[in-house]
């Protein structure tokens, strides 16, 4: 397919999804956030992104505020708590080429691998996207070996209660997630959505374990590679999304870290641009040529002062909407350390602050959804916002 065709295809898909997201919601007409949310809530059920409520509540790695992340226990609970979409999962490969769901390829912090003496010699130090990292890596294990491990809580200092569930669940494969999605859709009588991410795609491609082709193959096998398929794909590397854009027709989202950072694929190929360049009107127009949305860190929507309190609302929401991109920022969590300073209550690292106040402030910016570790809090906060 020629480059012009690719651009046309990207633009066509964007226009279709843009119309779906904003036609009923009224963003194009400049309605208030509340009016837009209410409009989108009552949008039709014709499938695709337009069938999702706005603002969309996305279960970040499942319900990771309550269960060890990227487990079927976490994914299942996210649905039970009302998440519209479940981020199942962050995709990393095994040595024998299977895709599994882990936040990072290093699994020392999210599994009990350290308790397995037979894997002691697998502990090593690697340079992962420029950072020296020591531990155990999925690409050094076969799937069968990984299946002997069990998931544990990643941040026990903030979530001591979650350690109760350490050792209960194994590491899911992406194929298992796709089958689980179908089972849950049947059981619940409503379409279950997932939001997988390609993790460190440049790093894995260099190891001969390209992620995008493996993702596309599985989506195709399961009939979930269409523009209206209930699978949104995301990555912090724009070139990974561009690659996926040529392989599948799914909705695609470019994740954006802090303004001063550079996507690792840019570093590798000598592209000097930072995230700050990508969120300019010109940068957003370019992203809109091959993706349907962006997933910015919340600090790109409202900046923070030195003391961690909220400062100024940026023009990112308006600028992204102007070129037809949706925004799904990350990550809302209930615990004090993760909230803007003015929403913290006390100093305990595991205590909840005023998460509802923070949700309200972010929803008021006009974002189209948000990743949250606490889907139930997000669902209640959305109801307050839409009905307020």
C-alpha positions in Angstrom: 0.0 0.0 0.0 1.4 3.4 -1.0 2.0 6.2 1.5 -0.9 8.2 0.1 -3.3 5.3 0.6 -2.1 4.9 4.2 -2.7 8.5 4.9 -6.1 8.4 3.3 -6.9 5.3 5.3 -5.8 6.9 8.6 -7.7 10.0 7.9 -10.8 8.1 6.9 -10.8 6.0 10.0 -10.2 9.1 12.1 -13.1 11.0 10.5 -15.4 8.1 11.1 -14.4 7.7 14.8 -14.3 11.4 15.3 -17.8 11.7 14.1 -18.8 8.8 16.3 -17.3 10.3 19.3 -18.2 13.9 18.9 -21.3 13.9 16.7 -23.6 12.8 19.5 -21.5 14.2 22.2 -21.6 17.8 20.9 -17.9 18.7 21.4 -17.8 20.1 17.9 -20.6 22.4 18.9 -18.7 23.6 21.9 -21.2 22.4 24.5 -20.1 22.3 28.1 -18.4 19.2 29.5 -21.5 18.1 31.3 -23.7 18.5 28.3 -21.2 16.7 26.1 -20.9 13.9 28.6 -24.7 13.6 29.0 -25.0 13.6 25.2 -22.4 10.9 24.7 -23.9 8.8 27.5 -27.1 8.6 25.5 -25.3 8.0 22.2 -26.4 5.1 20.0 -25.2 1.5 20.4 -24.0 1.0 16.9 -20.7 -0.5 18.1 -17.3 1.0 17.9 -16.0 3.8 20.2 -19.4 5.6 20.0 -21.0 2.8 22.1 -18.8 3.8 25.1 -20.0 6.3 27.7 -18.1 9.5 27.9 -16.2 10.2 30.0 -15.1 6.5 29.6 -13.9 4.8 32.8 -10.9 2.6 31.9 -9.8 0.0 34.4 -6.0 0.5 34.6 -4.4 -3.0 34.5 -7.8 -4.1 35.7 -8.8 -3.1 39.2 -5.3 -2.7 40.4 -6.3 -0.6 43.4 -7.8 -3.8 44.9 -6.0 -6.8 43.3 -2.5 -7.5 42.0 -2.4 -5.9 38.5 -2.7 -7.8 35.2 -4.4 -10.9 36.7 -7.8 -12.3 35.8 -8.8 -11.4 39.4 -8.0 -7.8 38.7 -9.6 -7.8 35.2 -12.7 -9.5 36.5 -13.2 -7.1 39.4 -12.8 -4.1 37.1 -15.8 -5.3 35.1 -17.7 -6.0 38.4 -17.0 -2.4 39.5 -18.4 -0.9 36.3 -15.3 -0.2 34.1 -16.3 0.5 30.5 -13.0 -0.8 29.3 -10.3 -3.0 30.9 -6.6 -2.4 30.2 -5.9 -6.1 29.6 -3.0 -6.0 29.2 0.5 -4.6 28.9 1.9 -7.0 26.3 5.5 -8.4 26.5 6.8 -11.5 24.8 8.2 -14.8 26.1 11.3 -16.4 24.8 9.2 -18.7 22.6 7.2 -15.8 21.2 4.0 -15.8 23.2 2.5 -12.5 24.4 1.8 -12.2 28.1 0.4 -9.5 30.3 2.9 -7.8 32.6 3.4 -4.1 33.3 7.1 -4.5 32.4 9.3 -7.3 31.0 11.1 -7.3 34.4 8.9 -9.4 36.6 10.8 -9.4 39.9 8.4 -6.8 41.3 5.1 -8.4 40.1 5.6 -12.1 40.5 7.1 -14.6 43.0 10.0 -15.5 40.7 12.5 -14.6 43.4 11.0 -17.5 45.5 11.9 -20.0 42.7 15.4 -21.3 43.2 15.3 -23.0 39.8 15.2 -19.5 38.2 17.9 -17.9 40.4 20.4 -17.9 37.5 18.0 -16.0 35.2 18.5 -12.9 37.3 20.4 -10.4 35.2 21.0 -6.8 34.3 19.9 -5.3 31.0 19.6 -1.9 29.5 15.9 -1.3 28.9 15.2 1.9 26.9 18.4 3.4 28.2 17.9 2.4 31.8 20.0 -0.2 33.5 17.5 -2.7 35.0 18.3 -5.7 37.2 15.9 -8.6 37.6 14.1 -11.3 35.7 12.8 -10.7 32.2 9.9 -12.4 30.4 12.0 -12.8 27.2 14.3 -15.2 29.1 11.5 -17.6 30.0 9.3 -19.9 28.0 5.5 -19.6 28.5 5.5 -22.9 30.3 8.1 -21.6 32.8 6.2 -18.3 33.3 3.0 -20.3 34.0 4.7 -21.8 37.1 4.9 -18.3 38.6 2.2 -16.3 40.5 1.4 -12.6 40.6 2.1 -10.4 43.6 1.2 -6.8 44.5 3.6 -4.3 42.8 3.3 -1.4 45.3 2.6 -3.0 48.8 3.5 0.2 50.7 0.5 1.9 49.1 -1.7 -1.2 48.9 -1.0 -3.5 51.8 -4.4 -5.0 51.6 -3.7 -6.3 48.1 -0.9 -8.5 49.4 -3.7 -10.8 50.7 -4.1 -11.9 47.1 -0.4 -12.6 46.4 0.1 -16.0 44.8 -3.6 -16.5 43.8 -3.3 -15.8 40.1 -1.0 -16.7 37.2 0.3 -14.5 34.4 -2.3 -14.3 31.7 -1.5 -14.6 28.0 -3.0 -12.2 25.5 -4.8 -15.2 23.8 -6.4 -16.1 27.1 -7.5 -12.5 27.5 -9.2 -12.5 24.1 -11.1 -15.7 25.0 -11.9 -14.2 28.5 -13.3 -11.1 26.7 -15.7 -13.2 24.7 -16.8 -15.3 27.7 -17.4 -12.1 29.8 -19.3 -10.5 26.9 -21.6 -13.6 26.7 -22.1 -13.8 30.5 -22.7 -10.1 31.1 -24.9 -9.6 28.0 -22.9 -6.5 27.0 -19.8 -6.0 25.0 -16.6 -6.1 27.1 -13.8 -3.8 25.8 -10.1 -4.2 26.3 -7.2 -1.7 25.8 -3.9 -3.6 25.4 -0.5 -1.8 25.1 2.6 -2.7 23.2 5.4 -2.4 25.8 9.0 -1.4 24.7 8.4 -2.4 21.1 11.8 -1.1 19.8 13.6 -3.0 22.5 11.8 -6.3 21.6 12.1 -5.8 17.9 15.9 -5.7 18.3 15.6 -9.1 20.1 13.7 -10.5 17.1 10.5 -10.5 19.1 8.5 -7.9 17.2 5.2 -7.2 19.1 3.0 -5.6 16.5 2.9 -8.6 14.1 2.1 -10.9 17.0 -0.7 -8.7 18.2 -2.2 -8.3 14.7 -2.0 -12.1 14.1 -4.0 -12.9 17.3 -6.5 -10.1 16.7 -7.1 -11.4 13.2 -7.5 -15.0 14.4 -10.1 -13.9 16.8 -11.9 -11.6 14.4 -11.0 -8.5 16.4 -8.9 -6.5 14.0 -11.7 -4.2 12.6 -12.4 -0.5 13.1 -15.5 -1.4 15.3 -13.7 -4.2 17.2 -13.9 -3.7 21.0 -10.1 -3.6 21.2 -8.2 -0.3 21.5 -4.5 -0.5 21.0 -2.0 1.9 22.6 1.8 2.5 22.8 4.3 5.1 24.1 6.1 4.6 20.8 4.5 6.4 17.9 6.2 4.1 15.3 4.6 1.1 17.0 1.2 2.7 16.4 2.1 3.6 12.9 3.1 -0.1 12.3 -0.2 -1.3 13.8 -2.1 1.2 11.6 -0.8 -0.8 8.6 -1.6 -4.2 10.1 -5.1 -3.7 11.7 -8.1 -1.4 11.6 -8.5 -1.1 15.4 -8.8 2.3 17.1 -5.2 3.4 18.0 -3.9 5.6 20.8 -0.5 7.3 21.2 0.5 7.4 24.9 2.4 10.6 26.0 4.6 10.9 29.0 6.0 14.1 30.6 6.5 17.0 28.2 10.3 17.0 28.5 10.6 13.3 27.6 11.3 11.6 24.2 9.6 8.5 23.0 12.3 5.7 23.0 11.8 5.0 19.3 12.6 8.7 18.7 15.8 8.3 20.7 16.8 5.2 18.8 16.3 6.7 15.4 17.7 10.2 16.3 14.4 12.1 16.1 15.1 15.1 18.4 11.4 15.8 19.1 10.0 15.6 22.7 6.5 15.0 23.9 6.2 18.8 24.0 6.6 18.8 20.2 4.0 16.1 19.8 1.3 18.0 21.7 1.6 21.2 19.5 -1.1 21.7 17.0 1.3 20.5 14.3 2.3 17.4 16.3 -1.3 16.5 17.0 -2.2 16.8 13.4 0.5 14.4 12.5 -0.7 11.9 15.2 -4.2 12.3 13.8 -3.0 10.9 10.5 -2.5 7.4 11.9 -4.3 7.3 15.3 -7.7 8.1 16.8 -6.6 9.3 20.2 -3.9 10.2 22.7 -3.3 9.0 26.2 -1.5 11.8 27.9 -0.3 11.9 31.5 -2.7 14.0 33.5 0.0 16.6 34.0 -0.3 17.4 30.3 -3.9 18.3 30.8 -3.4 20.4 34.0 0.1 21.3 35.0 1.4 21.1 38.5 3.2 23.5 40.8 6.4 22.6 42.6 4.4 21.6 45.6 2.4 19.0 43.7 -0.8 21.0 43.6 -2.7 21.7 40.3 -1.6 24.8 38.4 -2.9 25.7 34.9 -5.2 23.9 32.5 -3.4 23.5 29.1 -5.0 23.8 25.7 -4.3 20.1 25.0 -8.0 19.0 25.2 -9.2 21.6 22.8 -6.2 21.2 20.5 -6.6 17.4 20.3 -10.4 17.7 19.8 -9.8 20.2 17.0 -8.0 17.5 14.9 -10.5 14.8 15.9 -8.4 13.0 18.5 -10.0 11.6 21.7 -8.1 11.9 25.1 -7.8 9.2 27.6 -5.3 10.5 30.2 -3.7 8.4 32.9 -3.8 7.5 35.9 -6.3 8.3 38.6 -5.7 6.5 41.9 -7.4 7.0 45.3 -4.3 7.0 47.5 -2.7 10.2 48.8 0.7 10.0 47.1 -0.9 9.8 43.6 -3.3 12.7 44.0 -2.6 16.4 43.4 -1.5 17.9 46.8 -4.7 19.8 47.5 -6.7 16.6 47.3 -4.6 14.6 49.8 -6.0 13.9 53.2 -3.4 13.3 55.9 0.0 11.8 55.1 -0.5 8.1 55.1 0.8 6.5 51.9 -2.0 4.0 51.8 -4.8 6.3 52.9 -7.4 7.7 50.4 -7.6 11.4 49.7 -10.4 13.3 48.0 -10.3 11.3 44.8 -13.8 12.5 43.9 -12.7 16.1 44.0 -9.8 15.3 41.7 -12.0 13.3 39.2 -14.4 16.2 39.1 -11.6 18.7 38.3 -10.1 16.5 35.5 -13.5 15.6 34.0 -14.3 19.4 33.8 -11.5 19.8 31.3 -13.5 17.9 28.7 -11.4 14.7 28.6 -13.1 11.8 26.9 -12.1 9.2 29.5 -9.5 8.3 32.1 -7.5 5.4 33.3 -8.1 4.6 36.9 -6.9 1.9 39.4 -10.3 2.3 41.1 -13.1 1.8 38.6 -15.9 2.1 41.1 -14.7 5.5 42.2 -14.5 6.6 38.6 -18.0 5.4 37.8 -19.4 7.3 40.8 -17.4 10.4 40.0 -18.7 10.3 36.4 -22.3 10.0 37.6 -21.7 13.1 39.8 -20.2 14.9 36.9 -22.9 14.0 34.3 -25.8 14.7 36.7 -24.2 17.6 38.5 
